[in-house]
Amino acid sequence: MEYKYQIVLLGTITPISDVIVNLFYTRLQELHLQKDFYKTIYKSDMDKEYKGNQPTYVIYFGNTNSDFEDVDMIARMLKDGNIVLPIFYNKFSS
């Protein structure tokens, strides 16, 4: 079996999502890490691509309307012990 780090993108996918993924792979290249060790998985491919026994980092994109998508998938990711990084568009209020 071939193991890879999984980068899972959930929530409201927008062009900003692609910018973040491209930035991630640019940083890998700058650090001289092999891109082949990482796999990007979008929510539409979760059922066939995600493997619960491989290291996974989840990036969850919120939206400006507070319409939270893929909450059930986030619950599964947390249950599997994965790290979830939330990206949100509203600042913290004081």
N, C-alpha and C positions, 0 to 999 in steps of 0.2 A: 504494500500500500504506500502511496506517495503522500507525504504530509506537507501541508502548506498553511501559512498563516492566512486566516480568512478575514477579510474586511467586508462587513455586512452593512449595507445602506438601507435604512428604513425610514418611514415617515413620508413627508411631502418632498419628493425629489424634484429639484428645480435646476436651472443652469449653475447655481452656486454649488450644487452637489458635485458636478463635474469639475469645477474649479478646485474644490478641496481634494478630490481624488487625484487630479493631475498634480497638484502641489505635493501630495503624499509621495507619488512615484518620482517626482523630481528630487525630493529630499532623499529618497532611497538611493538614487543615482549619485547624488552628491556625497553620500556616506559610503559609496562603493559597495552597497548591498545588492544582492541579486534580486531583480524584479520577479524572477520565476518562483521565488519562495513565497510569494503573496498572490492571493486570488481575491478579486473583487466580486461580491455577490449582491445583486440587486434583489429587491423584494419579490419580483416576478419569478426569480430563479431559486428561491429559498427551498422549495420542496425537492428539487433535483440536485442542487449544488451544495447545500449546507450539510456539514458533517459535525455532529456534536462532540466527536472525540478529537477535534483539532483546535488549536488555539484560535480564538476569535475575538475581534474588536468590532463593536457595533457603533456606527455613527447614526444617531437618530435626528432627523431634520423635522423641526416643528414648522408651523406656518403662522402667518400674521393674523389669521382668523381664529386661532386657538382650536382648530379642528384637528384633533390628534388622531392620526392614522396609525395603523399597525400596532395598536396597544397590545393585542393578543400575542403578536410576534415578539414584542419587547418582553412580555412576561415569560415567554419560552426562553429567550436569550438569558434573562436573569436567572431563571431556574437552572439553566445549563452552566451557570457560573461565569458568564461572559461580562466583560467590561462594556458599559454603554456610555458613550459621550453624547450628551444632548447639545444640539445646535439650535438656538432660539433667536428670535428677532426682536423681542422686546427687552428693554433694559430693566435691571432690578430697580424697583422704586424704593425710595427712602421713607 
